[in-house]
Amino acid sequence: MDPIFVFWMEKQGEEHLIPRAKKKKVRKLNPRTNRMKNFKKNSYLKTDVPPNKRTFRNKPDSVRFQDWLLIKTEPGSMGLGKSQADGKWYGWSHRAVFGFSPGFKVTKTTCGNNTGREYTIKTDEQAKQAAINFYKDVA
C-alpha cells in the first residue's frame, strides 16, 4: 500500500485520507532567491468510505478517480492500471474509463473488442488485455 493512503482507527470506525486533485498553493519566501514564491502543498480529504465500497457514483469531485479506487498505474502506461479496491483492470483516456474483471461478458459492441465476437473474461490476463484494448481504442 502506498504511504499516501494512511489508515487509522477512531471511535466511530476507520477514516481514510485521499489526496486531493488540486494542491494547495502557499506563498512563502524562497530561501535560495529571497523572493516570494508559490509552493504547492498536498491536502487530503478525510472519508469513512472503505475501499471496497468505493464507486464512481460516490466519488467526491475533489479527488482523482485513480486515488479514489486505489488504482496502481502500470509502468510505461498512462491509461492502464489495476485497482487494489475491487481487483478490476481499468483502461482510461481523457474521455472514457472502464473496468474489466474475470466473469465480465464482452459483447460485440464493447469498446476495444477488436475480434467482433462475444466472450466471457476468464482470467486476470484476459481482463488486462481487454483493458489495454479499451485504452488503445478510446485514446
C-alpha positions as CSV (number, residue, x, y, z in Angstrom):
1,M,0.0,0.0,0.0
2,D,1.3,3.5,-0.8
3,P,2.3,5.8,2.0
4,I,-0.1,8.4,0.8
5,F,-3.1,6.2,1.8
6,V,-2.9,6.5,5.6
7,F,-5.3,4.5,7.7
8,W,-6.0,4.9,11.4
9,M,-8.8,3.8,13.8
10,E,-11.1,6.1,15.6
11,K,-14.1,5.6,17.9
12,Q,-16.7,5.7,15.1
13,G,-14.7,3.5,12.7
14,E,-12.0,3.8,10.1
15,E,-11.1,7.0,8.4
16,H,-9.1,7.2,5.2
17,L,-7.1,10.0,3.7
18,I,-7.3,10.5,0.0
19,P,-5.0,13.1,-1.7
20,R,-6.9,15.9,-3.4
21,A,-6.5,16.6,-7.1
22,K,-5.5,20.2,-6.7
23,K,-2.6,21.0,-4.4
24,K,-2.9,24.0,-2.1
25,K,-0.7,26.9,-3.0
26,V,1.2,28.6,-0.2
27,R,3.1,31.8,-0.7
28,K,6.5,31.7,1.1
29,L,9.9,33.2,0.9
30,N,12.2,31.2,-1.3
31,P,15.4,30.7,0.8
32,R,17.6,30.4,-2.3
33,T,16.5,33.6,-4.1
34,N,15.0,35.7,-1.2
35,R,11.8,36.2,-3.3
36,M,8.2,35.3,-2.7
37,K,7.2,32.0,-4.4
38,N,4.1,29.8,-4.6
39,F,4.9,26.4,-3.0
40,K,2.4,23.6,-3.6
41,K,1.3,21.7,-0.5
42,N,-0.6,18.4,-0.5
43,S,-4.0,18.4,1.1
44,Y,-6.1,15.4,1.9
45,L,-9.8,14.5,2.1
46,K,-11.0,12.5,5.1
47,T,-13.5,9.9,4.3
48,D,-15.1,7.0,6.1
49,V,-16.0,5.1,2.9
50,P,-14.0,1.8,2.9
51,P,-12.0,1.0,-0.3
52,N,-14.3,-2.0,-1.2
53,K,-17.4,0.3,-1.2
54,R,-16.0,3.0,-3.5
55,T,-17.5,3.5,-6.9
56,F,-17.7,6.3,-9.5
57,R,-21.1,7.3,-8.1
58,N,-19.8,8.1,-4.6
59,K,-16.5,9.7,-5.7
60,P,-16.1,13.2,-4.4
61,D,-15.3,15.9,-7.0
62,S,-12.1,17.0,-5.3
63,V,-10.2,13.7,-5.8
64,R,-8.8,11.8,-8.8
65,F,-10.6,8.6,-9.6
66,Q,-7.2,6.7,-9.6
67,D,-6.7,7.7,-6.0
68,W,-10.3,7.0,-5.0
69,L,-10.4,3.5,-6.5
70,L,-6.7,2.8,-5.4
71,I,-5.6,2.1,-9.0
72,K,-1.9,1.4,-9.4
73,T,-0.8,2.5,-12.9
74,E,1.2,0.0,-14.9
75,P,4.8,1.2,-15.6
76,G,5.2,2.7,-19.0
77,S,1.5,3.1,-19.5
78,M,-0.6,6.2,-18.8
79,G,-4.1,4.7,-19.1
80,L,-3.9,1.3,-17.6
81,G,-3.9,0.1,-14.0
82,K,-5.3,-2.5,-11.6
83,S,-7.5,-1.4,-8.7
84,Q,-6.5,-2.6,-5.2
85,A,-10.0,-1.9,-4.0
86,D,-12.1,-4.1,-6.4
87,G,-9.5,-6.1,-8.3
88,K,-10.5,-4.9,-11.7
89,W,-8.2,-3.8,-14.5
90,Y,-9.1,-0.3,-15.7
91,G,-8.4,1.3,-19.0
92,W,-8.9,5.1,-19.4
93,S,-8.2,8.1,-21.6
94,H,-9.2,11.7,-21.4
95,R,-12.8,10.8,-22.4
96,A,-13.7,7.4,-21.1
97,V,-12.9,4.9,-18.3
98,F,-13.9,1.2,-17.9
99,G,-13.1,-1.7,-15.6
100,F,-12.7,-5.3,-16.6
101,S,-12.7,-8.3,-14.3
102,P,-12.9,-12.1,-14.6
103,G,-16.6,-13.0,-15.2
104,F,-17.3,-9.9,-17.3
105,K,-19.1,-10.6,-20.6
106,V,-17.6,-8.7,-23.6
107,T,-20.2,-8.1,-26.3
108,K,-19.8,-7.2,-29.9
109,T,-20.4,-3.5,-29.1
110,T,-18.0,-3.3,-26.2
111,C,-15.4,-0.7,-26.9
112,G,-12.0,-2.3,-27.5
113,N,-13.4,-5.6,-28.8
114,N,-11.3,-6.0,-31.9
115,T,-12.4,-9.6,-32.6
116,G,-16.1,-8.8,-33.1
117,R,-17.2,-11.9,-31.1
118,E,-18.8,-12.3,-27.7
119,Y,-16.8,-13.9,-24.9
120,T,-16.5,-14.0,-21.2
121,I,-13.3,-13.0,-19.5
122,K,-11.9,-15.9,-17.5
123,T,-8.5,-14.9,-16.3
124,D,-6.8,-11.9,-14.9
125,E,-4.5,-11.7,-18.0
126,Q,-7.6,-11.6,-20.3
127,A,-9.0,-8.8,-18.1
128,K,-5.7,-6.9,-18.5
129,Q,-5.7,-7.4,-22.3
130,A,-9.3,-6.2,-22.5
131,A,-8.3,-3.0,-20.6
132,I,-5.4,-2.5,-22.9
133,N,-7.6,-2.9,-26.0
134,F,-10.1,-0.4,-24.4
135,Y,-7.4,2.1,-23.7
136,K,-6.0,1.9,-27.2
137,D,-9.5,2.2,-28.7
138,V,-10.6,5.3,-26.8
139,A,-7.2,7.1,-26.9
